[in-house]
Amino acid sequence: MTKIKILVAEDDENIRTGLTDTLESEDYAVVEAGDGREALDLFERESFDLVLLDVMMPEKNGFDVCKAIRSKDEGIPVIMLTAKGEEIDKVVGLRLGADDYITKPFGIHELLARIGAVLRRSGIRSHPGGAPDKKTFQFARFTVDPKTYTLTGPGRSHDLSKRELDLIRLFTEHPGEVLERDLLLNRVWGTDYPGTTRTLDQHIAMLRKKVEKVPGRPELITTVHGIGYRFNKDKK
């Protein structure tokens, strides 16, 4: 099975090498970046399941890289690493979209536990070989490509966010079933997500704009009032 692939962006070669050796010993696939610009270039060229991102890097700092990553993919897990311990740095990182924050020096066991936790929250199993299936699949009249996060149908093509892709995959696994809002939130956002079902409703509305012939009169993803949503796979 495909290994979980992690981008390690750290300008200190000794720390970067240590992180890579540790992660590879846990059977993760690792790609290294020595500065922020290289990290962004790699992120744009390749597909990753998680990013370990140092804050203080040359070319582009970790905050700028995190912001750029989030503008392209709102779902990929990002863990920020820093030698600083000030609360303001943590707040800035989390507001920019980081999923977790670890202050150096940190223990390897703590790091692996944090990685496992954010992977579980994102829907990726933390043990080796647990990366999601990257094969294309059908969603009604559309072809979904998890490698490129694209949705292609008759006469149109759309980019997908990580959350939208996860929602589509979950719907295709349960065609015709009514999926409760809490279930969808837990499976796509994680059981410890502090937000409300309003977040889910907003993502469904955005997804409908991409898959429905008339978004205001949805046929593929219909609302079951007071409960959740249903995917009607026979609707074309």
C-alpha positions as a Markdown table, in Angstrom:
| # | Residue | x | y | z |
|---|---|---|---|---|
| 1 | Met | 0.0 | 0.0 | 0.0 |
| 2 | Thr | 1.0 | 3.6 | -0.5 |
| 3 | Lys | 3.0 | 5.1 | 2.4 |
| 4 | Ile | 1.9 | 8.3 | 4.1 |
| 5 | Lys | 4.0 | 11.1 | 2.5 |
| 6 | Ile | 5.4 | 13.9 | 4.7 |
| 7 | Leu | 7.1 | 17.1 | 3.6 |
| 8 | Val | 9.7 | 18.2 | 6.2 |
| 9 | Ala | 10.7 | 21.9 | 5.8 |
| 10 | Glu | 13.5 | 22.7 | 8.2 |
| 11 | Asp | 16.7 | 24.8 | 7.5 |
| 12 | Asp | 18.8 | 23.2 | 10.2 |
| 13 | Glu | 20.4 | 20.2 | 8.4 |
| 14 | Asn | 21.0 | 18.2 | 11.5 |
| 15 | Ile | 17.5 | 18.6 | 12.7 |
| 16 | Arg | 16.1 | 17.9 | 9.3 |
| 17 | Thr | 18.2 | 14.7 | 8.9 |
| 18 | Gly | 17.1 | 13.6 | 12.4 |
| 19 | Leu | 13.5 | 14.1 | 11.6 |
| 20 | Thr | 13.8 | 12.3 | 8.2 |
| 21 | Asp | 15.6 | 9.3 | 9.8 |
| 22 | Thr | 13.0 | 9.0 | 12.5 |
| 23 | Leu | 10.0 | 9.3 | 10.2 |
| 24 | Glu | 11.5 | 6.8 | 7.7 |
| 25 | Ser | 12.1 | 4.4 | 10.5 |
| 26 | Glu | 8.4 | 4.6 | 11.2 |
| 27 | Asp | 7.8 | 3.7 | 7.5 |
| 28 | Tyr | 6.7 | 7.2 | 6.4 |
| 29 | Ala | 7.8 | 8.5 | 3.0 |
| 30 | Val | 9.7 | 11.8 | 3.5 |
| 31 | Val | 10.7 | 14.7 | 1.2 |
| 32 | Glu | 13.0 | 17.3 | 2.6 |
| 33 | Ala | 13.1 | 21.1 | 2.0 |
| 34 | Gly | 15.9 | 23.4 | 3.3 |
| 35 | Asp | 14.0 | 26.7 | 3.1 |
| 36 | Gly | 10.5 | 28.1 | 2.7 |
| 37 | Arg | 10.7 | 28.7 | -1.0 |
| 38 | Glu | 11.9 | 25.1 | -1.7 |
| 39 | Ala | 9.0 | 23.9 | 0.5 |
| 40 | Leu | 6.4 | 25.8 | -1.5 |
| 41 | Asp | 7.9 | 24.6 | -4.8 |
| 42 | Leu | 7.8 | 21.0 | -3.7 |
| 43 | Phe | 4.2 | 21.4 | -2.3 |
| 44 | Glu | 3.1 | 22.7 | -5.7 |
| 45 | Arg | 4.8 | 19.9 | -7.7 |
| 46 | Glu | 4.0 | 16.9 | -5.5 |
| 47 | Ser | 1.2 | 15.5 | -3.3 |
| 48 | Phe | 1.7 | 15.2 | 0.4 |
| 49 | Asp | -0.4 | 13.9 | 3.3 |
| 50 | Leu | 1.2 | 16.1 | 6.0 |
| 51 | Val | 3.6 | 19.1 | 6.3 |
| 52 | Leu | 6.1 | 19.6 | 9.1 |
| 53 | Leu | 7.0 | 23.3 | 8.9 |
| 54 | Asp | 9.7 | 25.2 | 10.7 |
| 55 | Val | 8.9 | 28.8 | 11.5 |
| 56 | Met | 12.3 | 30.4 | 11.2 |
| 57 | Met | 13.5 | 29.6 | 7.7 |
| 58 | Pro | 15.3 | 31.6 | 5.0 |
| 59 | Glu | 13.7 | 32.8 | 1.8 |
| 60 | Lys | 10.2 | 32.4 | 3.2 |
| 61 | Asn | 9.3 | 31.9 | 6.9 |
| 62 | Gly | 7.0 | 29.2 | 8.1 |
| 63 | Phe | 4.1 | 31.6 | 8.6 |
| 64 | Asp | 4.2 | 32.7 | 5.0 |
| 65 | Val | 4.5 | 29.1 | 3.8 |
| 66 | Cys | 1.6 | 28.0 | 5.9 |
| 67 | Lys | -0.5 | 30.9 | 4.6 |
| 68 | Ala | 0.4 | 29.9 | 1.0 |
| 69 | Ile | -0.4 | 26.3 | 1.6 |
| 70 | Arg | -3.8 | 27.1 | 3.1 |
| 71 | Ser | -4.7 | 29.2 | 0.1 |
| 72 | Lys | -4.2 | 26.1 | -2.1 |
| 73 | Asp | -5.4 | 23.3 | 0.2 |
| 74 | Glu | -7.4 | 24.0 | 3.4 |
| 75 | Gly | -7.4 | 20.4 | 4.5 |
| 76 | Ile | -3.8 | 19.1 | 4.5 |
| 77 | Pro | -2.4 | 18.7 | 8.1 |
| 78 | Val | 0.3 | 21.2 | 9.0 |
| 79 | Ile | 2.4 | 21.0 | 12.1 |
| 80 | Met | 4.6 | 24.0 | 12.9 |
| 81 | Leu | 8.0 | 23.6 | 14.5 |
| 82 | Thr | 9.8 | 26.5 | 16.3 |
| 83 | Ala | 12.6 | 27.2 | 18.8 |
| 84 | Lys | 10.4 | 30.0 | 20.2 |
| 85 | Gly | 8.0 | 29.5 | 23.0 |
| 86 | Glu | 6.1 | 32.8 | 23.0 |
| 87 | Glu | 2.3 | 32.5 | 23.0 |
| 88 | Ile | 1.9 | 35.1 | 20.3 |
| 89 | Asp | 3.8 | 32.9 | 17.8 |
| 90 | Lys | 1.5 | 30.0 | 18.5 |
| 91 | Val | -1.5 | 32.2 | 18.0 |
| 92 | Val | -0.3 | 33.5 | 14.7 |
| 93 | Gly | 0.5 | 30.0 | 13.4 |
| 94 | Leu | -2.9 | 28.6 | 14.4 |
| 95 | Arg | -4.8 | 31.6 | 13.0 |
| 96 | Leu | -3.0 | 31.0 | 9.7 |
| 97 | Gly | -4.3 | 27.4 | 9.6 |
| 98 | Ala | -1.7 | 25.2 | 11.3 |
| 99 | Asp | -3.2 | 22.1 | 12.9 |
| 100 | Asp | -0.7 | 21.8 | 15.7 |
| 101 | Tyr | 2.4 | 23.5 | 17.1 |
| 102 | Ile | 5.5 | 22.0 | 18.7 |
| 103 | Thr | 8.2 | 24.0 | 20.5 |
| 104 | Lys | 11.9 | 22.8 | 20.1 |
| 105 | Pro | 13.4 | 20.9 | 21.7 |
| 106 | Phe | 10.8 | 18.2 | 21.6 |
| 107 | Gly | 10.8 | 14.5 | 22.1 |
| 108 | Ile | 10.5 | 12.1 | 19.2 |
| 109 | His | 7.6 | 10.2 | 20.9 |
| 110 | Glu | 5.7 | 13.5 | 21.3 |
| 111 | Leu | 6.2 | 14.4 | 17.7 |
| 112 | Leu | 5.1 | 11.0 | 16.4 |
| 113 | Ala | 2.0 | 11.2 | 18.7 |
| 114 | Arg | 1.2 | 14.6 | 17.3 |
| 115 | Ile | 1.6 | 13.4 | 13.8 |
| 116 | Gly | -0.7 | 10.4 | 14.5 |
| 117 | Ala | -3.3 | 12.7 | 16.0 |
| 118 | Val | -3.6 | 15.2 | 13.2 |
| 119 | Leu | -3.5 | 12.4 | 10.6 |
| 120 | Arg | -6.5 | 10.7 | 12.3 |
| 121 | Arg | -8.3 | 14.0 | 12.5 |
| 122 | Ser | -7.8 | 14.5 | 8.8 |
| 123 | Gly | -9.1 | 11.0 | 8.0 |
| 124 | Ile | -5.7 | 9.4 | 7.3 |
| 125 | Arg | -4.8 | 6.4 | 9.4 |
| 126 | Ser | -1.5 | 7.0 | 11.3 |
| 127 | His | 0.0 | 3.6 | 10.8 |
| 128 | Pro | 2.2 | 2.9 | 7.7 |
| 129 | Gly | 0.4 | 2.1 | 4.5 |
| 130 | Gly | -2.6 | 4.0 | 5.7 |
| 131 | Ala | -2.8 | 6.8 | 3.1 |
| 132 | Pro | -6.1 | 7.1 | 1.3 |
| 133 | Asp | -6.7 | 5.4 | -2.0 |
| 134 | Lys | -5.4 | 7.7 | -4.8 |
| 135 | Lys | -7.3 | 6.0 | -7.6 |
| 136 | Thr | -9.9 | 7.9 | -9.6 |
| 137 | Phe | -13.5 | 7.1 | -8.9 |
| 138 | Gln | -17.0 | 8.1 | -10.1 |
| 139 | Phe | -19.4 | 10.5 | -8.4 |
| 140 | Ala | -22.6 | 10.4 | -10.5 |
| 141 | Arg | -21.6 | 11.9 | -13.9 |
| 142 | Phe | -18.2 | 13.1 | -12.6 |
| 143 | Thr | -14.8 | 11.6 | -12.4 |
| 144 | Val | -12.9 | 12.4 | -9.2 |
| 145 | Asp | -9.1 | 12.4 | -9.2 |
| 146 | Pro | -7.7 | 12.3 | -5.6 |
| 147 | Lys | -4.1 | 12.8 | -6.8 |
| 148 | Thr | -4.9 | 16.2 | -8.4 |
| 149 | Tyr | -8.0 | 17.1 | -6.3 |
| 150 | Thr | -10.1 | 17.6 | -9.4 |
| 151 | Leu | -13.7 | 16.9 | -10.4 |
| 152 | Thr | -14.3 | 16.5 | -14.1 |
| 153 | Gly | -17.7 | 16.2 | -15.7 |
| 154 | Pro | -19.5 | 17.0 | -19.0 |
| 155 | Gly | -18.2 | 20.3 | -20.1 |
| 156 | Arg | -16.6 | 21.4 | -16.8 |
| 157 | Ser | -13.8 | 20.8 | -14.4 |
| 158 | His | -13.4 | 22.0 | -10.8 |
| 159 | Asp | -10.6 | 22.0 | -8.2 |
| 160 | Leu | -11.6 | 20.4 | -4.9 |
| 161 | Ser | -10.5 | 21.2 | -1.4 |
| 162 | Lys | -9.5 | 18.4 | 0.9 |
| 163 | Arg | -12.8 | 18.6 | 2.8 |
| 164 | Glu | -14.8 | 18.5 | -0.4 |
| 165 | Leu | -12.9 | 15.5 | -1.6 |
| 166 | Asp | -13.5 | 13.7 | 1.7 |
| 167 | Leu | -17.2 | 14.5 | 1.6 |
| 168 | Ile | -17.5 | 13.2 | -1.9 |
| 169 | Arg | -15.6 | 10.0 | -1.0 |
| 170 | Leu | -17.9 | 9.5 | 2.0 |
| 171 | Phe | -21.0 | 10.0 | 0.0 |
| 172 | Thr | -19.9 | 7.5 | -2.6 |
| 173 | Glu | -19.3 | 4.9 | 0.1 |
| 174 | His | -22.9 | 5.3 | 1.3 |
| 175 | Pro | -25.1 | 5.9 | -1.7 |
| 176 | Gly | -28.8 | 6.5 | -0.9 |
| 177 | Glu | -28.2 | 6.6 | 2.8 |
| 178 | Val | -29.0 | 9.5 | 5.0 |
| 179 | Leu | -25.8 | 10.7 | 6.7 |
| 180 | Glu | -26.3 | 12.7 | 9.8 |
| 181 | Arg | -24.6 | 16.0 | 10.2 |
| 182 | Asp | -22.7 | 14.9 | 13.3 |
| 183 | Leu | -21.4 | 11.8 | 11.5 |
| 184 | Leu | -20.2 | 13.9 | 8.5 |
| 185 | Leu | -18.4 | 16.3 | 10.8 |
| 186 | Asn | -16.8 | 13.6 | 12.8 |
| 187 | Arg | -15.6 | 11.7 | 9.8 |
| 188 | Val | -14.4 | 14.6 | 7.8 |
| 189 | Trp | -13.3 | 17.2 | 10.4 |
| 190 | Gly | -12.5 | 14.8 | 13.3 |
| 191 | Thr | -14.2 | 14.0 | 16.6 |
| 192 | Asp | -12.6 | 16.9 | 18.4 |
| 193 | Tyr | -13.4 | 19.6 | 15.9 |
| 194 | Pro | -14.8 | 22.6 | 17.9 |
| 195 | Gly | -16.9 | 24.1 | 15.1 |
| 196 | Thr | -20.6 | 23.8 | 14.4 |
| 197 | Thr | -22.7 | 22.0 | 11.7 |
| 198 | Arg | -22.8 | 25.4 | 10.0 |
| 199 | Thr | -19.3 | 24.7 | 8.7 |
| 200 | Leu | -20.6 | 21.5 | 7.1 |
| 201 | Asp | -23.6 | 23.3 | 5.6 |
| 202 | Gln | -21.3 | 25.9 | 4.0 |
| 203 | His | -19.0 | 23.2 | 2.5 |
| 204 | Ile | -22.1 | 21.3 | 1.1 |
| 205 | Ala | -23.3 | 24.6 | -0.5 |
| 206 | Met | -19.9 | 25.1 | -2.1 |
| 207 | Leu | -19.8 | 21.5 | -3.3 |
| 208 | Arg | -23.3 | 21.8 | -4.8 |
| 209 | Lys | -22.1 | 24.7 | -6.9 |
| 210 | Lys | -19.7 | 22.3 | -8.5 |
| 211 | Val | -21.8 | 19.2 | -9.0 |
| 212 | Glu | -25.4 | 20.3 | -9.3 |
| 213 | Lys | -27.1 | 21.4 | -12.5 |
| 214 | Val | -29.1 | 23.9 | -10.5 |
| 215 | Pro | -27.4 | 24.4 | -7.1 |
| 216 | Gly | -30.6 | 26.0 | -5.7 |
| 217 | Arg | -32.5 | 22.8 | -6.6 |
| 218 | Pro | -30.1 | 20.0 | -5.7 |
| 219 | Glu | -30.6 | 16.5 | -7.0 |
| 220 | Leu | -27.3 | 14.7 | -6.3 |
| 221 | Ile | -26.8 | 15.9 | -2.7 |
| 222 | Thr | -30.2 | 16.5 | -1.1 |
| 223 | Thr | -31.0 | 17.8 | 2.4 |
| 224 | Val | -33.0 | 15.6 | 4.8 |
| 225 | His | -34.3 | 18.3 | 7.1 |
| 226 | Gly | -33.3 | 18.0 | 10.7 |
| 227 | Ile | -31.0 | 15.0 | 10.0 |
| 228 | Gly | -28.4 | 15.4 | 7.3 |
| 229 | Tyr | -27.7 | 14.8 | 3.7 |
| 230 | Arg | -28.2 | 12.0 | 1.1 |
| 231 | Phe | -26.3 | 11.2 | -2.1 |
| 232 | Asn | -28.6 | 10.1 | -4.9 |
| 233 | Lys | -26.1 | 8.3 | -7.2 |
| 234 | Asp | -28.7 | 7.5 | -9.9 |
| 235 | Lys | -29.3 | 11.2 | -10.6 |
| 236 | Lys | -27.3 | 12.3 | -13.6 |
